[in-house]
Amino acid sequence: MNSSNDRAIVVDPRFCGPPRSANGGYLAGRLAAFVDGADAVVEVTLRSPPPLGVRLEVSDADNGELALRSPQTLVAQAKLCGIPADAPAPVAFDEAVEAAERYAGRRHHPFPTCFVCGLDRARGDGLRLQPGSVAPSRVAAAWQPHESLRASSGVAAEFVWSALDCPGGWATDIDSRPMVLGRMSARLVRPPEIGEPCVVVGQLEGTDGRKAFTTSALYSADAELLAHAQATWLAIDPAAVRPVGV
């Protein structure tokens, strides 16, 4: 585990999912960076809605996991894990562009200001992914990463996690049955370049009561696998999604 004496995360309000809390994939990517291992596969479990603009402390738990806490509560936990389930098959870039016309979030979106998939965000401010249906329980979105997402080499890892997040949710019926991310594990193969044409694919793998299970993958335009993830989603009341103490 990372041994820094000052381990903390503060989520800028830009990176919201629901209006009052962080986008789950973004927060998971930020926390995963504290887990040692250049090629680590990390699982992050969200325990409560992550607050915005609040210092969240990263600490080592007795079970070897990392814990992320706000002043009031446990927000998330992270640990090393096995490689996620097989990635959903790639989709052609042109097909992903065309799929945006079928993006259910155009008609109704539970969180229209979401950093990843909200259409109330300006280009370059949010990712504005529009995962539209390409088959039953399967969506795809075209993505060309903006300059604001740059790291030392390509796109910063937390934005790759972000891009893998929401398309999985839109592979469910999230427009009529709102859900938030509960758990996510991701394997990053290589970061995309700024402006590189990419495709994100999301696929529903199953449901169990208020839970949905999804896989997602990020591909280059020539179908090179750049990253993939699996996730558990939880059905919620959108109005009730707020951090403890907010």
Secondary structure, DSSP 8 states (H G I E B T S, - for coil): ----S--EE---GGGBSSTTBB-HHHHHHHHHTTSS-TT--EEEEE-S--BSSS-EEEEE-TTS-EEEE-SSSEEEEEEE----S-------HHHHHHHGGG-GGGT--S-TT-TTT-TTS-BTTB-----EEEETTEEEEEE---GGGB-SSSB-HHHHHHHHHHHHHHTTTTTTS-EEEEEEEEEE-----TT--EEEEEEEEEEETTEEEEEEEEEETT--EEEEEEEEEEE--GGG---TT-
